[in-house]
Amino acid sequence: MKKLFWLFPVLFLIDNVLGANGYHFTVFGIGIRILWFALSMVSLCLYCLVTLRQQKISLWKKQPDHPYFWDYIKPMDWVVLAFIVWNLFWAIVVPRIKSGGNPADGLNEFDPMLSLFLYFPCAFLLRTGKMKLRSAVKWFIPLVILLAVWHTVMYVGETIKPGFYFGYYDLIDKISFGTAVRTEVIIGIGITRIIQVTSVLMIPGMLLLLAYATEKKRIWPYIALAPMLFGVLITYTKSIWFGILAGLVVAAVGFCICSKSQSAKKRVGSFLLAATALFFLYNNGVLHNTVITRTLNLTTSTNINKIDSQIANIQAQMDKIQAEATKPTDATVATEATEPTVAPDLDKLAQKLEDLKNQRKDASTTALSQALRHEQNNALLGKWSQSKWIGFGYGAYVKDCVRNVQFPFMYESLIPALLLKIGVIGLAGWGAFVATMVYFAFKALWKKPLKFWCWIGTGLAYGMAVQTNPFLFTFPGFSIMLMLMLTITAEERHECDPAVHL
């Protein structure tokens, strides 16, 4: 019976990790991910009711021989509830009172935040011993490794046979009997780029691998690191790259400072060394140095000039070699003492020239992206200035600056977009919520340096990744927030029943 209660949450987790945009199947226009979420919520709430009865927990009146329900409610629960209600105000009320708001899109943008409601039944089940967070993580880890493998398969397929990535979604269309809402396929210019909304889940995946590799002498985290790191790199999303890098460094340094275990510190170092070696192997090998080049493209004007100079140099070399090859030779000039001239390999030069041209395309695209983001920020902040304190509500957007026709309220720049939608007051609420969660994490986890610093590293990496990409207002995005909150709850000790072991 217990397993039946977890059926829908497990299906929701599988879809949330491997289900692309959550609309690969739809029922009467409703995405399968939303249906799994709703069924998960019902199932977990029923399990809570069964737990109340099984453990004879008193709901309305405190009795000396029975646990009392309200003793299981902690301050953090009220903070989470207040945060959801706070955001509901900007999803329902503000779009209707502001002339520039979009009531129809307000709830549409807020929908992914509904996943935070799973916190309440999960928190209760954690505190009553009916749920083990480590068991949930054991489901998550193989799923996110499969996600990285999926990225790899798409990359290899698209590289060998262009159109393979699109063909995958054609297959999804057929399997779903035409009910799927096709996700947008982003193909990089000059590179094979594999990125989707669930790619952000590889952030906690990387930090969990660090945690598992540090806990004990395990081999499998190093094996899983290979597809995970490759999956991260081929997203070609710098905010994910820099977020994971910062998260791993902060988690490793913080843990090494706080931990007294020398063997654990050595395992941290060995994991980071393995990750660094794999990075250079991938970048200098199959990825043709595109990761470092794409990073350098942040300073596009200087880098474009450098690439142009290299292209001109190689082109001149190739022209010279071809001219030498076509020049008629005088046999009488040659002597036995003359050594044969070996021409450079034209194929290698041609490949290098192709790589440089692709880098040039990518640098140009980066420059264009930066210009568009600058234009986007100016448009968002310009409209925000008309309602600085409360904004225009969720679902608001600038009509002259729409980045996604299907979801016009989605923007890459998080802070300007949030200012437009919820204003200074709403953003202050977000800041207060984040600060409170860090306080609760410190209070619950500070005696366990590995868990605390991996929590901080995951939060930092997640925060950096969503700053310049629209990952936050998605079910996978808020699922990471849910995971961080439940990690805190799993370490709590409730006072009413000392016999419960979390």
C-alpha positions in Angstrom: 0.0 0.0 0.0 2.9 2.3 0.8 4.4 1.8 -2.6 1.1 2.7 -4.3 1.2 6.1 -2.6 4.6 6.8 -4.1 3.6 5.7 -7.6 2.6 9.1 -8.9 5.4 11.0 -7.2 7.9 8.7 -8.9 6.2 9.2 -12.3 6.3 12.9 -11.7 10.0 12.8 -10.9 10.8 10.7 -14.0 8.9 13.1 -16.2 10.4 16.1 -14.5 13.9 14.8 -15.3 13.5 13.1 -18.7 10.3 14.6 -20.0 11.7 17.5 -22.0 9.2 20.4 -21.7 6.5 18.3 -20.0 4.2 18.4 -23.0 5.4 15.3 -24.9 2.0 13.9 -24.0 -1.1 16.0 -23.4 -4.6 15.1 -22.2 -7.3 17.6 -23.3 -4.5 20.1 -23.8 -3.0 19.6 -20.3 0.6 18.6 -20.2 1.4 15.2 -18.7 3.8 16.8 -16.2 0.9 18.9 -14.7 -1.3 15.8 -14.5 1.5 13.8 -12.7 2.0 16.7 -10.3 -1.7 16.9 -9.5 -2.0 13.1 -8.9 1.2 13.2 -6.8 -0.3 16.0 -4.6 -3.5 14.0 -4.1 -1.6 10.7 -3.4 0.8 12.3 -0.9 -2.0 14.1 1.0 -3.9 10.8 1.2 -0.7 9.2 2.6 -0.6 12.0 5.2 -4.1 11.1 6.3 -3.3 7.4 6.5 -0.2 8.3 8.6 -2.4 10.5 11.0 -4.6 7.4 11.6 -1.8 4.8 11.8 0.3 6.8 14.3 -2.8 8.1 16.1 -1.8 11.7 15.8 -4.3 14.0 17.4 -5.4 16.7 15.0 -7.6 19.1 17.0 -6.8 18.5 20.7 -3.5 17.7 22.4 -3.7 14.4 24.3 -1.0 13.1 26.7 -0.7 9.7 25.1 -0.8 10.7 21.4 1.4 12.9 19.2 -0.1 16.2 18.3 -0.3 17.3 14.7 0.7 20.9 15.2 3.9 19.8 16.9 5.0 18.6 13.4 4.6 22.1 12.0 7.8 24.1 12.0 8.6 27.8 11.4 10.0 27.0 8.1 6.6 25.7 6.9 5.0 29.0 7.6 7.8 30.8 5.7 7.3 28.6 2.6 3.5 29.1 2.8 3.9 32.9 3.1 6.3 32.9 0.1 3.7 31.0 -2.1 0.9 33.3 -1.0 3.1 36.3 -1.5 3.7 35.3 -5.1 0.0 34.4 -5.6 -0.7 38.1 -4.9 1.4 39.0 -8.0 -0.1 36.2 -10.0 -3.8 37.0 -9.4 -4.3 40.5 -7.9 -1.6 42.7 -9.4 -2.2 41.8 -13.1 -5.9 42.7 -12.6 -5.3 46.1 -10.9 -2.5 47.2 -13.3 -3.4 48.4 -16.7 -0.2 47.0 -18.2 -0.7 43.6 -16.5 -1.7 40.3 -18.2 -4.2 38.4 -16.0 -4.5 35.5 -18.5 -0.7 34.9 -18.4 -0.3 35.6 -14.7 -1.3 32.2 -13.5 0.3 30.6 -16.6 3.7 31.9 -15.4 3.0 31.0 -11.8 2.0 27.4 -12.6 5.5 25.9 -12.1 5.6 27.4 -8.6 2.8 25.0 -7.7 5.4 22.3 -7.4 6.4 24.0 -4.1 3.1 22.8 -2.6 4.6 19.3 -2.6 6.8 20.6 0.3 4.0 20.4 2.8 3.0 16.7 2.6 6.7 15.7 2.1 7.8 17.7 5.1 5.1 16.0 7.3 6.1 12.5 6.0 9.7 13.2 6.6 9.0 14.2 10.2 6.9 11.2 10.9 9.5 8.8 9.4 7.3 7.8 6.5 9.6 9.3 3.9 13.4 9.1 3.6 15.0 11.8 1.5 17.9 9.6 0.7 15.6 7.1 -1.0 14.3 10.0 -3.2 17.9 10.9 -4.0 18.5 7.3 -5.0 15.8 7.7 -7.6 17.0 11.1 -8.8 20.7 10.3 -9.3 20.2 7.5 -12.0 17.6 9.7 -13.7 19.8 12.7 -14.0 22.7 10.4 -15.3 20.2 9.2 -17.9 19.5 12.8 -18.7 23.2 13.4 -19.3 23.4 10.3 -21.5 20.4 11.5 -23.5 22.3 14.8 -24.1 25.3 12.8 -25.3 23.2 10.6 -27.7 21.6 13.7 -29.2 25.0 15.4 -29.6 26.6 12.4 -31.3 23.6 11.8 -33.5 23.3 15.4 -34.6 27.1 15.6 -35.2 27.1 12.5 -37.4 23.8 13.1 -39.1 22.4 16.7 -39.0 18.7 16.6 -38.3 18.9 13.8 -35.7 18.0 16.1 -32.9 14.9 17.3 -34.7 14.1 13.7 -35.6 13.9 12.8 -32.0 11.0 15.2 -31.5 9.4 14.0 -34.7 9.4 10.5 -33.0 7.8 12.0 -29.9 5.1 13.5 -32.1 4.3 10.1 -33.5 4.4 8.3 -30.1 2.0 10.9 -28.6 -0.5 10.4 -31.5 -0.1 14.1 -32.3 -0.9 15.4 -28.8 2.6 16.6 -28.0 3.5 20.3 -27.9 6.8 20.4 -29.6 9.7 21.9 -27.6 11.9 24.5 -29.3 15.2 23.0 -30.6 18.1 25.4 -30.2 20.9 24.7 -32.6 24.0 26.7 -32.1 25.7 28.5 -35.0 28.9 26.5 -35.8 28.3 24.1 -32.9 26.0 21.2 -32.0 24.1 22.5 -29.0 21.9 20.3 -26.9 19.8 22.2 -24.4 16.3 21.9 -22.9 14.4 23.1 -19.9 15.4 20.0 -17.8 19.2 20.5 -18.5 19.3 22.6 -15.4 18.8 19.5 -13.2 22.4 18.5 -14.0 23.4 21.2 -11.5 22.3 19.3 -8.4 23.4 16.1 -10.2 27.0 17.4 -10.3 27.0 18.5 -6.6 25.5 15.2 -5.5 28.3 13.3 -7.3 30.8 15.4 -5.3 28.9 14.6 -2.1 28.8 10.8 -2.8 32.5 10.7 -3.9 33.5 12.5 -0.7 31.4 10.4 1.7 33.1 7.1 1.1 35.6 5.4 -1.3 33.2 4.9 -4.2 34.0 4.3 -7.8 30.6 5.0 -9.4 30.6 8.8 -8.9 33.7 9.0 -11.1 32.1 6.8 -13.7 28.9 8.9 -13.7 31.0 12.0 -13.8 32.0 11.2 -17.5 28.5 11.5 -19.1 27.4 14.2 -16.6 30.2 16.6 -17.4 29.9 16.0 -21.1 26.2 16.6 -20.9 26.8 19.9 -19.1 29.4 21.0 -21.6 27.3 20.4 -24.7 24.5 22.6 -23.5 26.9 25.4 -24.4 25.2 27.5 -21.8 27.7 29.7 -19.9 25.5 30.4 -17.0 25.3 26.6 -16.3 29.0 26.2 -16.8 30.0 29.1 -14.5 27.3 28.1 -11.9 28.5 24.6 -11.6 32.2 25.7 -11.5 31.4 28.2 -8.7 29.2 25.7 -6.8 31.9 23.0 -6.9 34.7 25.3 -5.8 32.6 26.8 -3.0 31.4 23.4 -1.8 34.9 21.9 -1.9 36.7 24.8 -0.3 34.1 25.3 2.4 34.1 21.6 3.2 37.9 21.3 3.3 38.0 24.3 5.7 35.3 23.0 8.1 36.0 19.2 7.9 38.6 17.5 10.1 38.7 14.4 8.0 41.9 14.3 5.9 40.8 11.3 3.9 37.6 13.1 3.0 39.6 16.1 1.9 41.7 13.9 -0.3 38.6 12.5 -1.9 37.3 16.0 -2.6 40.6 16.8 -4.3 40.7 13.6 -6.3 37.1 14.2 -7.6 37.9 17.8 -8.7 41.1 16.6 -10.3 39.2 14.0 -12.2 36.6 16.6 -13.3 39.4 18.9 -14.5 41.2 16.2 -16.4 37.9 15.2 -18.1 37.2 18.8 -18.9 40.4 19.3 -20.8 40.0 15.9 -22.5 36.6 16.8 -23.8 37.4 20.4 -24.7 40.7 19.6 -26.5 39.4 16.4 -28.1 35.9 15.9 -29.3 34.7 19.5 -28.7 37.6 21.1 -30.7 38.4 23.7 -27.9 34.9 25.2 -28.3 34.3 25.4 -24.6 37.2 27.7 -23.8 36.7 29.6 -27.1 33.0 30.2 -26.2 34.1 31.5 -22.8 36.6 33.8 -24.4 33.9 35.1 -26.7 32.5 37.0 -23.7 35.0 39.7 -24.8 33.8 39.4 -28.4 35.3 42.4 -30.1 38.9 41.4 -29.1 38.3 37.7 -29.8 36.7 38.3 -33.2 39.7 40.3 -34.4 42.0 37.5 -33.1 40.0 34.8 -34.9 39.9 36.8 -38.1 43.7 37.1 -38.0 44.1 33.4 -37.5 41.7 32.6 -40.4 43.6 34.9 -42.7 46.9 33.3 -41.7 45.7 29.8 -42.3 44.0 30.7 -45.6 47.3 32.3 -46.7 49.2 29.1 -45.8 46.7 27.0 -47.8 46.8 29.3 -50.8 50.6 29.1 -50.8 50.6 25.3 -50.5 48.1 25.0 -53.4 50.2 27.3 -55.5 53.3 25.3 -54.9 51.5 22.1 -55.8 50.3 23.5 -59.1 53.7 25.1 -60.1 55.5 23.1 -62.9 58.7 21.5 -61.7 62.1 21.5 -63.5 63.6 18.0 -63.2 67.0 19.2 -64.1 67.2 21.5 -61.1 66.8 18.5 -58.7 69.9 16.7 -57.5 70.5 13.6 -55.5 71.6 15.7 -52.6 68.3 17.7 -52.5 66.0 16.4 -49.8 62.3 16.1 -50.8 60.0 18.9 -49.6 57.2 17.8 -47.3 54.1 20.0 -47.6 52.0 20.6 -44.5 48.9 18.5 -44.4 46.1 20.3 -46.2 43.4 18.3 -44.6 44.6 19.3 -41.1 44.7 23.0 -42.1 41.3 22.7 -43.7 39.9 21.2 -40.5 41.5 24.0 -38.4 40.1 26.6 -40.8 36.6 25.1 -40.5 36.9 25.1 -36.7 38.0 28.8 -36.7 35.2 29.7 -39.0 32.7 28.0 -36.6 34.4 29.9 -33.7 33.9 33.1 -35.7 30.2 32.3 -36.2 29.8 31.6 -32.4 31.6 34.8 -31.5 29.3 36.8 -33.8 26.3 35.1 -32.3 27.6 35.9 -28.8 28.0 39.5 -29.7 24.5 39.6 -31.2 23.1 37.8 -28.0 24.8 40.4 -25.8 23.3 43.2 -27.8 19.8 41.7 -27.7 20.1 41.1 -23.9 21.2 44.8 -23.5 18.2 45.9 -25.6 15.9 43.5 -23.6 17.1 44.9 -20.2 16.5 48.5 -21.4 13.0 47.6 -22.5 12.2 45.7 -19.2 13.6 48.4 -17.0 11.9 51.1 -19.1 8.5 49.6 -18.5 9.3 48.8 -14.8 9.9 52.6 -14.2 6.2 53.1 -14.8 5.4 50.9 -11.7 8.5 50.6 -9.6 7.1 49.4 -6.3 4.7 46.6 -7.3 5.4 46.1 -11.0 2.7 44.7 -13.4 2.3 41.2 -12.0 3.4 37.8 -13.3 2.7 37.3 -17.0 3.7 40.9 -17.8 5.9 41.5 -20.8 7.0 44.3 -23.1 5.1 44.0 -26.4 8.0 45.4 -28.4 10.5 43.0 -26.9 9.1 39.4 -27.0 11.7 36.6 -26.9 9.3 33.6 -27.1 6.0 33.9 -29.0 4.5 30.9 -27.1 5.5 32.3 -23.7 6.0 36.0 -24.2 6.6 36.7 -20.5 9.8 34.6 -20.5 13.0 36.5 -20.5 16.7 35.5 -20.1 17.6 38.3 -17.6 16.0 37.4 -14.3 16.4 40.5 -12.2 15.1 43.0 -14.8 12.2 40.6 -15.6 11.3 40.2 -11.9 11.4 43.9 -11.3 9.0 44.4 -14.2 6.6 41.8 -12.8 6.8 42.1 -9.0 8.6 45.4 -8.5 10.9 46.4 -5.6 8.5 45.1 -2.9 8.0 41.7 -4.6 11.7 41.3 -5.2 12.4 42.2 -1.5 10.1 39.3 -0.6 12.2 36.9 -2.8 15.4 38.2 -1.1 14.0 37.7 2.4 12.9 34.2 1.5 16.4 33.2 0.1 18.1 34.7 3.2 15.7 32.8 5.5 16.3 29.5 3.7 20.1 30.1 4.1 19.5 30.7 7.8 17.5 27.5 8.2 20.1 25.6 6.2 22.9 26.8 8.5 20.8 26.0 11.6 20.0 22.4 10.4 23.1 21.5 8.6 26.1 23.3 10.0 27.2 20.3 12.1 27.4 18.3 8.9 29.9 20.2 6.7 29.6 18.1 3.6 25.8 18.5 3.5 25.9 22.2 4.3 28.5 23.1 1.8 27.0 21.0 -1.0 23.7 22.7 -0.1 25.3 26.1 -0.4 27.1 25.1 -3.6 23.9 23.8 -5.2 22.1 27.0 -4.3 24.8 29.2 -5.6 25.1 27.3 -8.9 21.3 27.3 -9.3 21.2 31.0 -8.6 23.8 31.8 -11.2 22.3 29.6 -13.9 18.9 31.3 -13.7 20.3 34.8 -13.9 20.7 34.9 -17.7 18.5 32.0 -18.8 14.7 31.3 -18.3 15.2 28.2 -16.2 13.6 29.4 -12.9 9.9 29.5 -13.8 9.7 25.9 -14.8 8.8 22.7 -13.0 12.5 21.5 -13.1 13.6 24.9 -11.9 11.3 25.0 -8.8 12.0 21.3 -8.2 15.6 22.3 -7.4 14.3 24.8 -4.9 12.0 22.0 -3.5 15.0 19.7 -3.1 17.0 22.3 -1.2 14.1 22.9 1.2 13.5 19.2 1.8 17.2 18.7 2.5 16.8 21.2 5.4 13.6 19.5 6.7 15.2 16.0 6.6 17.8 17.1 9.1 15.3 18.5 11.6 14.5 16.9 14.9 10.9 17.3 16.1 10.4 17.5 19.9 7.1 15.7 20.2 8.2 12.1 19.5 11.9 11.3 20.3 11.4 7.7 19.0 11.1 8.9 15.4 14.4 8.6 13.5 14.6 10.8 10.4 
